[in-house]
């Protein structure tokens, strides 16, 4: 599920999820590369230091995803898709991420846990990233 994310919504979500997250880029062989990053919000973009691998991957495939894991068992994860580019930062190369969509996500309860629920194998409990649902 992808829901457009307004820049103001990310600021509010960062207050809950914090600035530490995982960024997923794609290597030349089409496999994912995952790195732990510390993000900061600057206006409408997220910025973070960039590893050599992330710089190389983003140069060829600028679509990335950022994942904040849940704080508690059964809680929501936040997933934000973004268009990335490498920029010069004060401490070296940085990634500049422009969010394109996002979702708060957690697995749906098993069908056996919910009376009358349809097959839960394809279900999920998602919430849009907006200030009224956070």
DSSP file (Angstrom, degrees, kcal/mol; ACC not computed):
  #  RESIDUE AA STRUCTURE BP1 BP2  ACC     N-H-->O    O-->H-N    N-H-->O    O-->H-N    TCO  KAPPA ALPHA  PHI   PSI    X-CA   Y-CA   Z-CA
    1    1 A X              0   0    0      0, 0.0     2,-0.5     0, 0.0   126,-0.1   0.000 360.0 360.0 360.0 125.9    0.0    0.0    0.0
    2    2 A X        +     0   0    0     99,-0.1     2,-0.4    78,-0.0   101,-0.1  -0.981 360.0 179.2-120.5 126.3    1.4    3.4   -1.0
    3    3 A X  B     -A  102   0A   0     99,-1.1    99,-2.5    -2,-0.5   126,-0.1  -0.990  37.2-105.7-123.6 130.3   -0.2    6.6    0.2
    4    4 A X        -     0   0    0     -2,-0.4     2,-0.5    97,-0.2    97,-0.2  -0.252  34.4-143.7 -55.0 142.7    1.3   10.0   -0.8
    5    5 A X        -     0   0    0     95,-0.2     2,-0.2   123,-0.1   125,-0.1  -0.947   1.3-144.7-115.2 121.7    3.1   11.7    2.1
    6    6 A X    >>  -     0   0    0     -2,-0.5     3,-1.3   123,-0.4     4,-1.1  -0.613  26.4-118.5 -77.9 144.6    3.0   15.4    2.6
    7    7 A X  H 3> S+     0   0    0      1,-0.3     4,-1.3    -2,-0.2     3,-0.3   0.854 114.1  57.8 -52.9 -37.8    6.3   16.9    4.0
    8    8 A X  H 3> S+     0   0    0      1,-0.2     4,-1.3     2,-0.2    -1,-0.3   0.819 100.4  58.4 -64.0 -29.7    4.5   18.0    7.2
    9    9 A X  H <> S+     0   0    0     -3,-1.3     4,-2.0     1,-0.2    -1,-0.2   0.867 100.8  54.9 -68.7 -36.3    3.4   14.5    7.9
   10   10 A X  H  X S+     0   0    0     -4,-1.1     4,-2.7    -3,-0.3     5,-0.2   0.910 102.5  56.5 -65.5 -41.1    7.0   13.1    8.0
   11   11 A X  H  X S+     0   0    0     -4,-1.3     4,-1.1     1,-0.2    -1,-0.2   0.924 109.6  45.9 -56.5 -45.5    8.0   15.7   10.6
   12   12 A X  H  X S+     0   0    0     -4,-1.3     4,-0.8     1,-0.2     3,-0.2   0.890 112.6  50.0 -65.2 -39.9    5.3   14.5   12.9
   13   13 A X  H >X S+     0   0    0     -4,-2.0     4,-3.2     1,-0.2     3,-0.6   0.863 104.1  58.9 -68.0 -35.3    6.1   10.8   12.3
   14   14 A X  H 3X S+     0   0    0     -4,-2.7     4,-2.3     1,-0.2    -1,-0.2   0.825  97.1  62.1 -64.3 -29.3    9.8   11.4   13.0
   15   15 A X  H 3< S+     0   0    0     -4,-1.1    -1,-0.2    -3,-0.2    -2,-0.2   0.873 115.1  33.2 -61.1 -35.3    8.8   12.6   16.5
   16   16 A X  H << S+     0   0    0     -4,-0.8    -2,-0.2    -3,-0.6    -1,-0.2   0.913 128.5  34.4 -85.1 -47.9    7.4    9.2   17.2
   17   17 A X  H  < S-     0   0    0     -4,-3.2     3,-0.2     1,-0.2    -3,-0.2   0.722  99.2-142.2 -85.6 -21.8    9.8    6.9   15.2
   18   18 A X     <  -     0   0    0     -4,-2.3    -1,-0.2    -5,-0.3    -2,-0.1  -0.303  29.8 -72.6  87.1-175.3   13.0    8.9   15.6
   19   19 A X  S    S+     0   0    0     -4,-0.1    20,-3.1    -2,-0.1     2,-0.5   0.524  98.8  95.0-101.3  -8.2   15.8    9.6   13.2
   20   20 A X  E     +B   38   0A   0     -3,-0.2     2,-0.3    18,-0.2    18,-0.2  -0.743  51.8 139.7 -87.9 129.0   17.4    6.1   13.1
   21   21 A X  E     -B   37   0A   0     16,-2.4    16,-2.8    -2,-0.5     2,-0.4  -0.888  49.7-102.7-153.1 179.2   16.2    3.9   10.2
   22   22 A X  E     -BC  36  67A   0     45,-2.6    45,-3.2    -2,-0.3     2,-0.4  -0.966  27.2-154.0-115.4 131.5   17.2    1.4    7.6
   23   23 A X  E     -BC  35  66A   0     12,-3.0    12,-2.3    -2,-0.4     2,-0.6  -0.885   4.4-154.0-106.1 137.9   17.6    2.5    3.9
   24   24 A X  E     +BC  34  65A   0     41,-3.3    41,-1.7    -2,-0.4     2,-0.2  -0.951  19.7 168.4-114.4 117.4   17.2    0.0    1.1
   25   25 A X  E     -B   33   0A   0      8,-2.7     8,-2.8    -2,-0.6     2,-0.5  -0.675  32.1-114.7-114.5 175.0   18.9    0.6   -2.2
   26   26 A X  E     -B   32   0A   0     35,-0.4     6,-0.2     6,-0.2    35,-0.1  -0.960  21.9-142.2-121.5 128.6   19.4   -1.8   -5.1
   27   27 A X    >   -     0   0    0      4,-3.0     3,-1.8    -2,-0.5     6,-0.0  -0.187  35.0 -96.3 -76.7 172.4   22.7   -3.1   -6.3
   28   28 A X  T 3  S+     0   0    0      1,-0.3    -1,-0.1     2,-0.1    -2,-0.0   0.808 125.8  56.2 -59.4 -31.5   23.8   -3.7   -9.9
   29   29 A X  T 3  S-     0   0    0      2,-0.1    -1,-0.3     1,-0.0     3,-0.1   0.259 120.7-109.4 -88.1  14.8   22.8   -7.4   -9.6
   30   30 A X  S <  S+     0   0    0     -3,-1.8     2,-0.3     1,-0.3    -2,-0.1   0.633  77.8 129.9  70.1  17.6   19.2   -6.3   -8.6
   31   31 A X        -     0   0    0      1,-0.1    -4,-3.0     0, 0.0    -1,-0.3  -0.735  62.6-102.8 -98.0 153.2   19.7   -7.4   -4.9
   32   32 A X  E     -B   26   0A   0     -2,-0.3     2,-0.5    -6,-0.2    -6,-0.2  -0.422  24.1-157.4 -75.0 147.7   18.9   -5.2   -2.0
   33   33 A X  E     -B   25   0A   0     -8,-2.8    -8,-2.7    -2,-0.1     2,-0.5  -0.997  12.4-163.2-120.3 125.1   21.5   -3.3    0.0
   34   34 A X  E     +B   24   0A   0     -2,-0.5     2,-0.4   -10,-0.2   -10,-0.2  -0.925  10.7 176.0-115.5 131.7   20.4   -2.3    3.5
   35   35 A X  E     -B   23   0A   0    -12,-2.3   -12,-3.0    -2,-0.5     2,-0.4  -0.978  30.2-122.7-133.4 147.8   22.2    0.3    5.6
   36   36 A X  E     +B   22   0A   0     -2,-0.4     2,-0.3   -14,-0.2   -14,-0.2  -0.761  40.0 178.4 -87.4 131.5   21.5    1.8    8.9
   37   37 A X  E     -B   21   0A   0    -16,-2.8   -16,-2.4    -2,-0.4     2,-0.5  -0.913  32.0-137.2-133.2 157.8   21.2    5.6    8.7
   38   38 A X  E     -B   20   0A   0     -2,-0.3    11,-0.4   -18,-0.2   -18,-0.2  -0.979  33.9-159.3-113.5 117.7   20.6    8.6   10.9
   39   39 A X        -     0   0    0    -20,-3.1     2,-0.3    -2,-0.5     9,-0.2  -0.556  14.2-166.3 -98.4 156.8   18.3   11.0    9.1
   40   40 A X  E     -D   47   0A   0      7,-1.9     7,-2.6    -2,-0.2     2,-0.5  -0.992  21.0-128.4-137.7 145.0   17.5   14.7    9.5
   41   41 A X  E     -D   46   0A   0     -2,-0.3     2,-0.5     5,-0.2     5,-0.2  -0.812  23.4-179.9 -94.9 126.4   14.6   16.6    8.0
   42   42 A X  E >   -D   45   0A   0      3,-3.1     3,-1.9    -2,-0.5     2,-0.5  -0.900  64.3 -58.4-126.0 100.2   15.5   19.7    6.1
   43   43 A X  T 3  S-     0   0    0     -2,-0.5    -2,-0.0     1,-0.3     0, 0.0  -0.527 121.6 -14.4  65.4-116.6   12.4   21.3    4.7
   44   44 A X  T 3  S+     0   0    0     -2,-0.5    55,-0.5    -3,-0.1     2,-0.3   0.339 124.9  75.3-100.6   5.6   10.7   18.7    2.5
   45   45 A X  E <   -D   42   0A   0     -3,-1.9    -3,-3.1    53,-0.1     2,-0.4  -0.864  67.1-137.1-121.8 153.3   13.7   16.4    2.2
   46   46 A X  E     -DE  41  97A   0     51,-2.5    51,-3.4    -2,-0.3     2,-0.3  -0.852  24.8-166.7 -99.4 141.6   15.4   13.8    4.4
   47   47 A X  E     +DE  40  96A   0     -7,-2.6    -7,-1.9    -2,-0.4     2,-0.3  -0.964  13.5 161.1-130.4 149.6   19.2   13.8    4.5
   48   48 A X  E     - E   0  95A   0     47,-1.5    47,-2.9    -2,-0.3    -9,-0.1  -0.980  46.5 -84.1-157.8 155.5   21.7   11.3    5.8
   49   49 A X  E     - E   0  94A   0    -11,-0.4     2,-0.4    -2,-0.3    45,-0.3  -0.332  48.9-135.2 -58.5 148.2   25.4   10.4    5.4
   50   50 A X        -     0   0    0     43,-2.2    43,-0.2   -13,-0.1     2,-0.1  -0.921   6.0-142.8-116.3 132.7   26.0    8.1    2.4
   51   51 A X     >  -     0   0    0     -2,-0.4     4,-2.4     1,-0.1     5,-0.2  -0.415  32.9-107.4 -79.0 164.3   28.1    5.0    2.2
   52   52 A X  H  > S+     0   0    0      1,-0.2     4,-2.3     2,-0.2     5,-0.2   0.898 121.5  51.7 -59.1 -40.2   30.1    4.2   -0.9
   53   53 A X  H  > S+     0   0    0      1,-0.2     4,-2.6     2,-0.2    -1,-0.2   0.927 109.9  47.6 -63.6 -45.2   27.6    1.4   -1.7
   54   54 A X  H  > S+     0   0    0      2,-0.2     4,-2.9     1,-0.2     5,-0.2   0.906 110.8  51.9 -63.7 -41.1   24.6    3.7   -1.3
   55   55 A X  H  X S+     0   0    0     -4,-2.4     4,-1.8     1,-0.2    -1,-0.2   0.937 112.7  45.2 -59.7 -47.4   26.2    6.4   -3.5
   56   56 A X  H  X S+     0   0    0     -4,-2.3     4,-1.0     1,-0.2    -2,-0.2   0.912 115.6  46.9 -63.8 -43.1   26.9    3.8   -6.3
   57   57 A X  H >X S+     0   0    0     -4,-2.6     4,-3.0     1,-0.2     3,-0.6   0.928 112.1  48.7 -65.9 -45.4   23.4    2.3   -6.1
   58   58 A X  H 3< S+     0   0    0     -4,-2.9    -1,-0.2     1,-0.2    -2,-0.2   0.827 103.1  62.3 -66.3 -32.1   21.6    5.6   -6.0
   59   59 A X  H 3< S+     0   0    0     -4,-1.8    -1,-0.2    -5,-0.2     3,-0.2   0.855 118.4  27.8 -61.2 -33.6   23.5    6.9   -9.1
   60   60 A X  H << S+     0   0    0     -4,-1.0     2,-0.3    -3,-0.6    -2,-0.2   0.771 137.4  23.7 -96.8 -32.0   22.1    4.0  -11.1
   61   61 A X     <  -     0   0    0     -4,-3.0   -35,-0.4    -5,-0.2    -1,-0.2  -0.800  63.6-178.9-139.5  91.4   18.7    3.4   -9.3
   62   62 A X        +     0   0    0     -2,-0.3    22,-3.0    -3,-0.2     2,-0.5   0.528  52.5 101.0 -77.4  -5.3   17.5    6.5   -7.4
   63   63 A X  E     + F   0  83A   0     20,-0.2     2,-0.3    18,-0.1    20,-0.2  -0.700  51.0 166.3 -81.4 125.3   14.3    4.9   -6.0
   64   64 A X  E     - F   0  82A   0     18,-2.6    18,-2.5    -2,-0.5     2,-0.4  -0.852  27.7-140.7-131.7 166.1   14.9    3.8   -2.4
   65   65 A X  E     -CF  24  81A   0    -41,-1.7   -41,-3.3    -2,-0.3     2,-0.4  -0.974   8.9-155.2-126.9 146.4   12.8    2.8    0.6
   66   66 A X  E     -CF  23  80A   0     14,-2.7    14,-2.6    -2,-0.4     2,-0.5  -0.983  10.6-162.6-122.8 132.8   13.4    3.7    4.2
   67   67 A X  E     -CF  22  79A   0    -45,-3.2   -45,-2.6    -2,-0.4     2,-0.5  -0.963  12.3-170.5-122.4 127.8   12.1    1.5    7.1
   68   68 A X  E     - F   0  78A   0     10,-2.9    10,-2.2    -2,-0.5   -47,-0.1  -0.977  27.2-136.3-108.7 117.3   11.6    2.4   10.7
   69   69 A X        -     0   0    0     -2,-0.5     7,-0.1     8,-0.2     8,-0.1  -0.249  31.2 -87.4 -69.7 162.4   10.9   -0.8   12.7
   70   70 A X        -     0   0    0      5,-0.2     7,-0.1     1,-0.1    -1,-0.1  -0.304  24.0-137.4 -67.7 154.7    8.1   -0.8   15.3
   71   71 A X  S    S+     0   0    0      5,-0.4     2,-0.3     1,-0.1    -1,-0.1   0.718  86.3  25.8 -81.3 -23.2    8.9    0.3   18.9
   72   72 A X  S >  S-     0   0    0      4,-0.2     3,-2.5     0, 0.0    -1,-0.1  -0.951  99.4 -80.6-140.0 155.7    6.9   -2.6   20.4
   73   73 A X  T 3  S+     0   0    0     -2,-0.3     3,-0.1     1,-0.3    -2,-0.1  -0.348 119.8  14.5 -56.9 132.4    5.8   -6.1   19.4
   74   74 A X  T 3  S+     0   0    0      1,-0.2    -1,-0.3    -4,-0.0     2,-0.0   0.452 102.4 128.8  81.0   0.0    2.8   -5.8   17.2
   75   75 A X    <   -     0   0    0     -3,-2.5    -1,-0.2     1,-0.1     2,-0.2  -0.210  64.3 -82.9 -81.8 175.9    3.4   -2.1   16.6
   76   76 A X        -     0   0    0     30,-0.1    -5,-0.4    -7,-0.1     2,-0.3  -0.539  30.6-151.9 -79.7 142.6    3.5   -0.2   13.4
   77   77 A X  E     - G   0 105A   0     28,-3.3    28,-3.0    -2,-0.2     2,-0.5  -0.784  16.7-135.1 -96.7 154.0    6.6    0.0   11.2
   78   78 A X  E     -FG  68 104A   0    -10,-2.2   -10,-2.9    -2,-0.3     2,-0.5  -0.967  20.4-173.4-112.3 131.0    6.9    3.1    9.0
   79   79 A X  E     -FG  67 103A   0     24,-2.6    24,-2.2    -2,-0.5     2,-0.5  -0.990   1.8-176.2-124.1 125.0    8.0    2.6    5.4
   80   80 A X  E     -FG  66 102A   0    -14,-2.6   -14,-2.7    -2,-0.5     2,-0.3  -0.986  12.9-152.4-123.8 126.3    8.7    5.6    3.1
   81   81 A X  E     +FG  65 101A   0     20,-2.4    19,-2.9    -2,-0.5    20,-1.4  -0.755  26.5 174.8 -91.4 145.1    9.6    5.4   -0.5
   82   82 A X  E     -FG  64  99A   0    -18,-2.5   -18,-2.6    -2,-0.3     2,-0.5  -0.984  38.1-118.8-149.8 156.7   11.7    8.2   -1.9
   83   83 A X  E     -FG  63  98A   0     15,-2.3    15,-2.7    -2,-0.3     2,-0.3  -0.893  43.3-159.7 -94.0 125.5   13.6    9.5   -4.9
   84   84 A X  E     + G   0  97A   0    -22,-3.0     2,-0.3    -2,-0.5    13,-0.2  -0.772  19.7 172.6-112.8 151.2   17.3    9.8   -3.8
   85   85 A X  E     - G   0  96A   0     11,-1.5    11,-3.0    -2,-0.3     2,-0.4  -0.978  33.4-113.1-147.2 155.8   20.3   11.7   -5.1
   86   86 A X  E     + G   0  95A   0     -2,-0.3     2,-0.3     9,-0.2     9,-0.2  -0.748  38.6 174.6 -90.1 135.4   23.8   12.2   -3.8
   87   87 A X  E     - G   0  94A   0      7,-2.8     7,-2.9    -2,-0.4     2,-0.4  -0.909  37.0 -96.9-133.8 161.6   24.8   15.7   -2.6
   88   88 A X  E     - G   0  93A   0     -2,-0.3     2,-0.2     5,-0.2     5,-0.2  -0.684  44.0-174.5 -80.1 129.7   27.8   17.2   -0.9
   89   89 A X  E >   - G   0  92A   0      3,-2.3     3,-1.1    -2,-0.4     5,-0.0  -0.674  41.4 -99.0-115.4 174.6   27.4   17.5    2.8
   90   90 A X  T 3  S+     0   0    0      1,-0.3     3,-0.1    -2,-0.2    -2,-0.0   0.814 125.1  37.3 -64.1 -29.9   29.6   19.1    5.5
   91   91 A X  T 3  S-     0   0    0      1,-0.3     2,-0.3     2,-0.0    -1,-0.3   0.243 128.9 -79.3-106.0  13.0   31.0   15.7    6.4
   92   92 A X  E <  S+ G   0  89A   0     -3,-1.1    -3,-2.3   -43,-0.0    -1,-0.3  -0.876  88.1   4.1 125.7-159.8   31.2   14.2    2.9
   93   93 A X  E     - G   0  88A   0     -2,-0.3   -43,-2.2    -5,-0.2     2,-0.3  -0.333  63.7-176.6 -64.7 139.1   28.7   12.6    0.6
   94   94 A X  E     -EG  49  87A   0     -7,-2.9    -7,-2.8   -45,-0.3     2,-0.5  -0.930  24.5-123.1-130.8 157.7   25.1   12.6    1.7
   95   95 A X  E     -EG  48  86A   0    -47,-2.9   -47,-1.5    -2,-0.3     2,-0.6  -0.872  17.1-156.2 -98.1 135.9   21.8   11.2    0.4
   96   96 A X  E     -EG  47  85A   0    -11,-3.0   -11,-1.5    -2,-0.5     2,-0.5  -0.968  13.7-163.0-110.2 120.4   19.0   13.6   -0.2
   97   97 A X  E     -EG  46  84A   0    -51,-3.4   -51,-2.5    -2,-0.6     2,-0.7  -0.914  11.4-164.6-113.2 123.1   15.7   11.8   -0.1
   98   98 A X  E     - G   0  83A   0    -15,-2.7   -15,-2.3    -2,-0.5   -53,-0.1  -0.905  27.7-129.0-105.2 105.5   12.4   13.2   -1.5
   99   99 A X  E     + G   0  82A   0     -2,-0.7   -17,-0.3   -55,-0.5     3,-0.1  -0.236  31.5 173.3 -57.7 136.6    9.5   11.2   -0.1
  100  100 A X  E     -     0   0A   0    -19,-2.9     2,-0.3     1,-0.4   -18,-0.2   0.627  65.9 -10.6-113.8 -27.1    7.1    9.9   -2.8
  101  101 A X  E     - G   0  81A   0    -20,-1.4   -20,-2.4   -97,-0.2    -1,-0.4  -0.976  60.5-177.0-164.3 165.1    4.8    7.7   -0.6
  102  102 A X  E     -AG   3  80A   0    -99,-2.5   -99,-1.1    -2,-0.3    27,-0.6  -0.992   5.1-168.4-165.5 163.6    4.6    6.1    2.8
  103  103 A X  E     -HG 128  79A   0    -24,-2.2   -24,-2.6    -2,-0.3     2,-0.5  -0.989  24.3-132.0-155.6 146.0    2.7    3.8    5.0
  104  104 A X  E     -HG 127  78A   0     23,-2.8    23,-2.7    -2,-0.3     2,-0.4  -0.914  43.9-176.1 -93.7 129.8    2.4    2.7    8.6
  105  105 A X  E     +HG 126  77A   0    -28,-3.0   -28,-3.3    -2,-0.5     2,-0.3  -0.974  23.3 158.6-137.4 142.4    2.3   -1.1    8.5
  106  106 A X  E     -H  125   0A   0     19,-1.1    19,-2.3    -2,-0.4   -30,-0.1  -0.966  47.7 -91.2-150.6 154.4    1.9   -4.0   10.7
  107  107 A X  E     -H  124   0A   0     -2,-0.3    17,-0.2   -32,-0.2     2,-0.1  -0.341  43.2-115.5 -64.5 145.7    0.8   -7.6   10.0
  108  108 A X        -     0   0    0     15,-0.6    -1,-0.1    12,-0.2     3,-0.1  -0.462  39.9 -93.0 -73.7 153.5   -2.9   -8.3   10.4
  109  109 A X        -     0   0    0     -2,-0.1    -1,-0.1     1,-0.1    14,-0.1  -0.340  51.8 -91.0 -63.5 151.4   -3.9  -10.7   13.1
  110  110 A X    >>  -     0   0    0      1,-0.1     3,-2.1    -3,-0.1     4,-0.7  -0.282  34.8-113.7 -60.2 149.4   -4.2  -14.4   12.1
  111  111 A X  G >4 S+     0   0    0      1,-0.3     3,-0.9     2,-0.2     6,-0.5   0.835 118.6  60.1 -55.5 -33.7   -7.7  -15.4   10.9
  112  112 A X  G 34 S+     0   0    0      1,-0.2    -1,-0.3     4,-0.1     3,-0.1   0.722 102.4  53.7 -68.5 -19.0   -7.9  -17.6   13.9
  113  113 A X  G <4 S+     0   0    0     -3,-2.1     2,-0.5     1,-0.2    -1,-0.2   0.600 104.8  59.0 -88.2 -12.7   -7.5  -14.5   16.1
  114  114 A X  S X< S-     0   0    0     -3,-0.9     3,-1.9    -4,-0.7    -1,-0.2  -0.956  86.0-127.6-124.2 115.3  -10.3  -12.6   14.5
  115  115 A X  T 3  S+     0   0    0     -2,-0.5    -3,-0.1     1,-0.3    -2,-0.0  -0.381  93.0   2.6 -61.6 128.5  -13.8  -14.0   14.6
  116  116 A X  T 3  S+     0   0    0      1,-0.2    -1,-0.3    -2,-0.1     2,-0.2   0.591  92.9 151.3  74.3  11.0  -15.3  -14.1   11.1
  117  117 A X    <   -     0   0    0     -3,-1.9    -1,-0.2    -6,-0.5     3,-0.2  -0.500  44.5-122.1 -76.7 143.5  -12.2  -12.8    9.5
  118  118 A X        -     0   0    0      1,-0.2     2,-0.1    -2,-0.2    -4,-0.1  -0.153  62.6 -48.3 -68.9 177.4  -11.4  -13.7    5.8
  119  119 A X    >   -     0   0    0      1,-0.2     3,-0.8     2,-0.1    -1,-0.2  -0.297  55.2-161.0 -51.3 114.1   -8.2  -15.5    5.0
  120  120 A X  G >  S+     0   0    0      1,-0.2     3,-1.1    -3,-0.2   -12,-0.2   0.524  71.7  91.0 -80.9  -5.8   -5.6  -13.3    6.8
  121  121 A X  G 3  S+     0   0    0      1,-0.3    -1,-0.2     3,-0.0    -2,-0.1   0.802  98.7  33.7 -60.8 -27.2   -2.7  -14.6    4.7
  122  122 A X  G <  S+     0   0    0     -3,-0.8    -1,-0.3     2,-0.0    -2,-0.2   0.352 104.3  98.2-106.5   3.9   -3.3  -11.8    2.3
  123  123 A X    <   +     0   0    0     -3,-1.1   -15,-0.6    -4,-0.1     2,-0.3  -0.476  44.6 177.5 -93.4 162.9   -4.4   -9.2    4.8
  124  124 A X  E     -H  107   0A   0    -17,-0.2     2,-0.7    -2,-0.1   -17,-0.2  -0.972  31.5-125.8-154.9 160.3   -2.5   -6.4    6.5
  125  125 A X  E     +H  106   0A   0    -19,-2.3   -19,-1.1    -2,-0.3     2,-0.3  -0.859  43.8 167.4-112.4  93.8   -3.2   -3.7    8.9
  126  126 A X  E     -H  105   0A   0     -2,-0.7     2,-0.4   -21,-0.2   -21,-0.2  -0.794  18.9-166.3-111.6 150.1   -2.0   -0.5    7.2
  127  127 A X  E     -H  104   0A   0    -23,-2.7   -23,-2.8    -2,-0.3  -124,-0.1  -0.999  27.0-113.1-133.7 137.0   -2.6    3.1    8.0
  128  128 A X  E     -H  103   0A   0     -2,-0.4     2,-1.3   -25,-0.2   -25,-0.2  -0.312  31.3-112.2 -65.8 152.4   -1.9    6.1    5.8
  129  129 A X  S    S+     0   0    0    -27,-0.6  -123,-0.4  -126,-0.1     2,-0.3  -0.730  70.2 119.6 -86.1  94.7    0.8    8.5    6.8
  130  130 A X  S >> S-     0   0    0     -2,-1.3     3,-1.7  -125,-0.1     4,-1.0  -0.982  74.5-107.9-153.4 158.0   -1.1   11.7    7.6
  131  131 A X  T 34 S+     0   0    0     -2,-0.3     3,-0.1     1,-0.3    -2,-0.0   0.727 115.3  57.0 -63.2 -22.7   -1.5   13.8   10.7
  132  132 A X  T 34 S+     0   0    0      1,-0.2    -1,-0.3     2,-0.1    -3,-0.1   0.662 113.8  38.1 -82.9 -15.1   -5.1   12.6   11.3
  133  133 A X  T <4        0   0    0     -3,-1.7    -2,-0.2     1,-0.1    -1,-0.2   0.452 360.0 360.0-111.7  -2.6   -4.2    8.9   11.4
  134  134 A X     <        0   0    0     -4,-1.0    -2,-0.1    -3,-0.1    -1,-0.1   0.473 360.0 360.0 -87.8 360.0   -0.9    9.0   13.3
